[in-house]
């Protein structure tokens, strides 16, 4: 297993190893992740039930509450392209999954960061459903296929927002720290 280059660590807090529960190709649009016909439902408590609503096997797992926390959704290039609807990131955050993709659409990535969704950018990453994925030493390893990939680290401030659970939690913690310090 060779890596093309050394990368900084990306912190995936949910699990050190996880299974791929859904493997997708390139250009997965927000309409596939969260279909527009459900836009009347925007509550984070309700949107996870509608994630990938047109994917029968995934929906069966959602309804059976068989999506393990920290499970991986594998994407190709340009994951989350299309609209700016934040429900696409919100529904995945509600399922508490990690999205590993070769690249993300800019607006989806920003929505994911703001909502605290764990996202990992790993150029060249490939995985099939059922593969075991490990997050370690600044990379992603597909233990099933015995391949490893470097990750593109998020800027420190963006990773801090994800680590805090999203922009609201991050801001709340900073404000509380200022209050404690009297500033």
C-alpha positions in Angstrom: 0.0 0.0 0.0 1.7 3.1 -1.2 0.6 6.7 -0.6 1.2 9.4 -3.1 2.1 12.0 -0.5 2.0 12.6 3.2 -0.9 14.5 4.5 -2.0 16.1 7.7 -4.4 14.3 9.9 -8.1 14.5 9.4 -10.0 13.9 12.6 -12.9 11.5 12.2 -14.2 11.2 15.7 -17.0 8.6 15.3 -15.0 5.5 14.8 -11.6 4.3 13.9 -13.0 1.7 11.6 -16.3 1.6 9.9 -18.2 -0.2 7.1 -19.2 1.4 3.8 -23.0 1.4 3.8 -23.5 3.1 0.5 -21.1 3.5 -2.4 -21.8 6.1 -5.1 -20.1 7.4 -8.2 -19.3 10.9 -9.4 -21.6 13.9 -9.4 -24.1 12.8 -6.7 -26.5 15.7 -6.5 -28.2 17.2 -3.5 -31.5 16.1 -5.2 -30.3 12.5 -4.9 -29.2 12.9 -1.3 -32.4 14.8 -0.3 -35.1 14.9 -3.0 -36.6 18.3 -3.7 -40.2 17.0 -3.2 -39.4 16.8 0.5 -38.4 20.4 0.9 -41.5 21.1 3.0 -39.8 19.1 5.7 -36.7 20.8 6.8 -36.4 19.9 10.5 -33.1 18.1 11.3 -35.1 15.7 13.4 -37.1 14.6 10.4 -34.7 14.9 7.4 -32.6 11.8 8.2 -35.5 9.5 7.4 -35.6 11.0 3.9 -31.9 10.6 3.0 -31.5 8.9 -0.4 -35.3 8.4 -0.5 -35.1 6.9 -3.9 -32.5 4.3 -3.0 -34.6 1.3 -1.9 -31.9 -0.6 0.0 -30.7 2.4 1.8 -34.2 3.5 2.8 -34.9 0.0 4.1 -31.8 0.3 6.3 -32.9 3.8 7.5 -36.4 2.5 8.3 -35.0 -0.5 10.1 -32.7 1.9 12.1 -29.8 -0.3 10.8 -27.4 2.6 9.9 -24.6 2.3 12.4 -23.3 5.6 13.7 -20.0 6.4 12.0 -20.8 4.3 9.0 -19.2 5.5 5.7 -20.9 6.8 2.6 -18.4 6.6 -0.2 -18.5 9.1 -3.0 -16.5 9.9 -6.1 -15.9 13.4 -7.5 -18.1 16.4 -6.9 -20.2 14.8 -4.1 -23.2 17.1 -3.2 -23.3 19.0 -6.5 -26.5 20.8 -7.6 -28.5 23.0 -5.3 -27.5 24.8 -2.1 -30.1 23.0 0.0 -28.5 22.4 3.4 -31.0 19.5 4.0 -28.7 17.3 2.0 -26.0 17.7 4.5 -28.4 17.9 7.4 -30.0 14.5 6.7 -26.6 12.8 6.6 -25.6 14.6 9.8 -28.8 13.3 11.4 -27.7 9.7 10.5 -24.3 10.4 12.1 -22.4 9.0 9.1 -19.0 9.9 7.6 -18.9 10.9 4.0 -15.6 10.1 2.2 -15.3 11.3 -1.3 -12.7 12.1 -3.8 -14.0 15.7 -3.9 -17.0 17.7 -2.7 -19.1 20.4 -4.4 -18.1 23.7 -2.7 -21.5 24.6 -1.3 -22.2 21.1 0.0 -18.8 21.1 1.7 -19.6 24.4 3.4 -23.0 23.2 4.5 -21.4 20.0 5.9 -18.9 22.0 7.9 -21.5 24.4 9.2 -23.7 21.5 10.3 -20.8 19.4 11.7 -21.1 16.5 9.3 -17.9 14.5 9.2 -16.5 14.7 5.7 -13.2 13.4 4.4 -11.7 14.4 1.1 -9.6 11.6 -0.2 -8.5 11.9 -3.8 -8.5 8.6 -5.6 -10.6 6.9 -2.9 -12.7 3.9 -4.0 -14.8 1.5 -1.9 -17.7 -0.8 -2.4 -20.6 -1.4 0.0 -19.4 -3.6 2.9 -15.8 -2.6 2.7 -14.1 -1.9 6.0 -12.6 1.5 6.2 -10.0 2.7 8.7 -9.1 6.3 9.5 -5.6 6.6 10.8 -2.3 8.4 10.5 -3.6 11.1 8.2 -5.1 8.8 5.7 -8.0 6.5 4.9 -7.3 2.8 4.4 -9.7 0.4 2.7 -8.8 -2.7 4.6 -11.0 -4.9 2.5 -9.2 -3.9 -0.7 -5.9 -3.3 1.0 -5.5 0.2 -0.5 -4.7 3.5 1.3 -5.3 7.1 0.4 -4.0 10.4 1.6 -6.6 12.9 2.7 -6.8 16.6 2.0 -6.9 18.2 5.4 -9.5 20.8 6.0 -8.2 24.2 7.2 -7.9 24.2 11.0 -10.8 26.6 11.6 -13.2 24.5 9.4 -12.1 21.2 11.1 -12.6 22.9 14.5 -16.2 23.7 13.5 -16.9 20.1 12.6 -15.2 18.9 15.8 -17.5 21.2 17.8 -20.5 19.6 16.1 -21.3 22.5 13.8 -21.1 26.3 13.6 -23.8 26.9 16.3 -22.0 24.7 18.8 -18.6 26.1 17.8 -19.9 29.7 18.3 -21.7 28.9 21.5 -18.5 27.4 23.0 -16.4 30.4 22.0 -18.9 32.8 23.5 -19.1 30.8 26.7 -15.3 30.9 26.9 -15.3 34.7 26.5 -17.9 34.9 29.3 -15.7 32.7 31.6 -12.7 34.9 30.8 -14.6 38.1 31.5 -14.1 39.3 28.0 
